Amino acid sequence: MEWSDDAIVLSSRAHGESGAILDLLTRDHGRHAGLVRGGASRRIRPALQPGNSLHVHWRARLEEHLGSFTCELARARAGELMDSRDALAGLNAFTAVASAAVPEREAHAAIFAGGEIVLDAMMAENADHWLALYVRWEAGLLEALGFGMDLSECAATGVKDDLSYVSPRSGRAVSRDGAGIYANRLFKLPAFLLDSRACAPSSDEVAAGLALTGHFLLERVLRPHGKEMPPARLRLDTMAARESE
């Protein structure tokens, strides 16, 4: 069994005297692990850092085996991301959530493509907008896993305008009028999740978006499999809340 693919490094850990076990988010083969022989060497190790993009070739005798990777660096991001405290927080949240939520060996090309966009945005000269992109990535992750929110119309009235909240139980949008006296029990729905062309979101909107997607990731994806929200993702909430003060 063998295949080639594009991948983002989620984690790398030493194996034996000179090897490394890589956990990758691939374009066409989902989250996939494999052994890199010589991966702990000074020549290869820098390419295997979280956040970097690789071209990989995987080979194993049987499909269910761990198998081995040969890797070629396609885009080096790790060093630059680690130079910024905020970008490092974003990288850690992305890799932790992808590792916890994306099923092994289940292809989700859109999750991979969105991940590359978010990681590149963290490195941009004007990187203020990457948090909103990250929230969109988590919303897309929920959609890909079958737990997407329904933001098409108000769950209470059926109207399609003035959608301002999301029900924490159903994941459906609710209009301002439809929410009524129950608004304080609902999640705020930031405009940038309804329209990607919306004006640059405020810090409050980004914090609201993280709270929204985080809730459904925890309740619908992680806890049913005995997992809790990764600490790295919780630190992103703290960072966003600090910026909204």
C-alpha positions in Angstrom: 0.0 0.0 0.0 1.3 3.5 -0.9 0.1 7.0 -1.7 1.4 10.5 -2.0 -0.3 13.6 -0.7 0.0 17.2 0.6 0.0 17.5 4.4 0.2 19.9 7.4 2.3 18.7 10.4 0.2 18.5 13.5 2.8 16.9 15.8 6.1 15.1 15.8 7.5 12.9 18.5 10.7 11.0 18.8 10.7 7.2 18.1 13.7 5.1 19.0 17.2 6.5 18.6 16.7 8.4 15.3 13.1 8.1 14.1 10.0 10.3 14.5 6.3 9.6 14.5 4.4 12.3 12.5 0.8 13.1 12.9 -0.4 14.9 9.7 -3.5 16.5 8.4 -3.5 15.4 4.7 -5.5 16.7 1.8 -6.9 13.4 0.6 -6.2 10.9 3.4 -7.4 12.7 6.5 -5.4 12.8 9.7 -2.7 10.2 9.3 0.3 9.0 11.3 3.5 7.4 10.1 7.1 6.8 10.9 9.9 9.0 9.5 13.2 7.2 9.6 15.9 9.6 10.5 13.3 12.1 11.5 15.2 13.1 14.7 18.3 14.1 12.7 19.4 17.7 12.4 18.8 17.6 8.7 15.2 16.4 8.7 13.9 17.5 12.1 13.3 21.2 11.2 11.0 20.3 8.4 8.8 18.2 10.7 7.7 21.0 13.0 4.0 21.7 13.6 2.5 24.1 11.0 4.8 23.3 8.2 3.4 21.9 4.9 5.0 18.8 3.4 4.7 16.7 0.3 4.7 13.1 1.7 4.8 9.6 0.4 3.3 6.9 2.7 4.1 3.2 2.3 3.0 0.1 4.3 2.6 -3.6 3.7 -1.1 -3.4 4.8 -3.4 -0.4 4.9 -4.0 -0.7 8.7 -0.3 -0.6 9.5 1.4 2.6 10.8 3.6 2.7 7.7 6.4 5.1 7.0 6.6 8.6 5.4 9.2 10.1 3.2 8.8 13.9 3.3 9.7 17.0 1.3 9.2 20.4 2.8 6.7 22.4 0.8 6.1 25.5 3.0 8.1 26.4 6.2 5.9 28.2 8.7 7.0 27.0 12.1 9.8 29.3 12.7 7.9 32.5 11.8 4.8 31.4 13.7 6.8 30.7 16.8 8.3 34.2 16.7 4.8 35.7 17.5 3.1 35.0 20.8 -0.4 35.4 19.2 0.5 33.3 16.1 1.9 30.6 18.3 -1.3 30.5 20.3 -3.2 30.1 17.0 -0.9 27.4 15.8 -1.2 25.5 19.0 -5.0 25.8 19.0 -5.2 24.7 15.3 -3.0 21.6 15.8 -4.7 20.6 19.0 -8.2 20.9 17.7 -7.4 19.1 14.4 -5.7 16.3 16.4 -8.6 15.9 18.7 -11.5 16.3 16.3 -10.5 15.1 12.9 -11.1 11.3 12.6 -8.1 9.2 11.6 -7.8 8.3 7.9 -11.1 10.0 7.0 -10.6 12.4 4.1 -11.7 16.0 4.5 -10.1 18.1 1.8 -11.9 21.3 2.8 -10.6 21.1 6.4 -7.0 20.8 5.0 -7.5 23.7 2.5 -9.0 25.9 5.2 -6.2 25.0 7.6 -3.5 26.2 5.1 -5.4 29.5 4.6 -5.6 30.1 8.4 -1.9 29.3 8.9 -0.8 31.5 6.1 -3.0 34.3 7.5 -1.2 34.1 10.8 2.0 34.9 9.0 0.7 37.8 7.0 2.1 41.3 7.5 -1.3 42.5 8.7 -2.3 39.4 10.7 -5.2 41.0 12.6 -7.9 39.1 10.7 -6.6 35.5 11.3 -8.8 34.9 14.4 -11.9 35.4 12.3 -10.6 33.0 9.7 -9.9 30.5 12.5 -13.5 30.7 13.7 -14.7 30.1 10.1 -12.3 27.1 10.0 -13.9 25.6 13.1 -17.4 26.2 11.7 -16.3 24.4 8.5 -14.9 21.6 10.6 -18.2 21.2 12.3 -19.9 21.2 8.9 -17.5 18.6 7.5 -18.1 16.3 10.5 -21.9 16.5 10.1 -22.5 18.9 13.0 -22.8 22.2 11.1 -24.9 25.0 12.4 -28.1 26.0 10.4 -27.8 29.7 9.9 -30.2 30.0 7.0 -33.3 31.2 8.8 -34.7 31.9 12.3 -35.7 28.7 14.1 -38.5 30.6 15.8 -40.1 32.7 13.1 -38.6 31.5 9.8 -37.4 34.9 8.8 -34.1 35.2 7.0 -33.1 38.7 8.2 -31.7 40.1 11.4 -30.3 36.7 12.5 -28.5 37.6 15.7 -28.3 34.5 17.9 -27.8 30.7 17.8 -29.5 28.2 19.9 -27.1 26.2 22.1 -29.3 23.1 21.8 -30.3 23.0 18.1 -27.5 25.0 16.5 -30.1 27.0 14.5 -30.0 30.7 14.0 -32.5 32.9 15.9 -33.5 36.5 14.9 -33.5 39.4 17.3 -37.3 39.4 17.5 -37.5 35.6 17.7 -35.1 35.5 20.7 -37.3 37.9 22.7 -36.8 37.4 26.5 -34.6 34.4 25.9 -31.8 36.2 24.2 -29.5 35.9 27.2 -29.7 32.1 26.9 -28.5 32.1 23.3 -25.1 32.5 21.7 -24.5 35.7 19.9 -24.1 35.2 16.1 -21.3 37.4 14.7 -22.0 38.8 11.3 -18.8 37.5 9.7 -20.2 33.9 10.0 -23.2 34.9 7.9 -21.3 36.9 5.2 -17.6 36.5 4.5 -17.7 39.9 2.8 -18.8 41.6 6.0 -16.7 44.4 7.5 -13.6 43.4 9.5 -15.1 41.9 12.7 -14.6 43.5 16.0 -12.8 41.8 18.9 -16.2 41.2 20.6 -17.5 39.5 17.5 -14.4 37.2 17.2 -14.7 36.3 20.9 -18.4 35.5 20.3 -17.5 33.4 17.3 -15.0 31.4 19.3 -17.5 30.8 22.1 -20.1 29.6 19.6 -17.9 27.2 17.6 -16.2 26.0 20.8 -19.5 25.0 22.4 -20.5 22.8 19.5 -17.1 21.3 19.1 -17.1 20.3 22.7 -20.7 19.1 23.0 -21.1 17.4 19.6 -17.6 16.2 18.6 -15.3 15.9 21.6 -17.4 14.9 24.7 -19.2 12.1 22.9 -15.8 10.5 22.4 -14.7 11.1 26.0 -12.5 14.2 25.2 -12.5 17.7 26.6 -11.5 20.9 24.9 -7.7 21.1 24.4 -6.0 23.6 26.8 -4.4 25.3 23.7 -7.9 26.1 22.4 -9.0 27.4 25.8 -6.0 29.8 25.8 -7.2 31.1 22.4 -10.5 32.0 24.1 -8.6 33.8 26.8 -6.6 35.7 24.3 -9.7 36.8 22.4 -11.5 37.9 25.6 -8.5 40.0 26.6 -8.5 41.7 23.2 -12.2 42.5 23.5 -11.8 44.3 26.9 
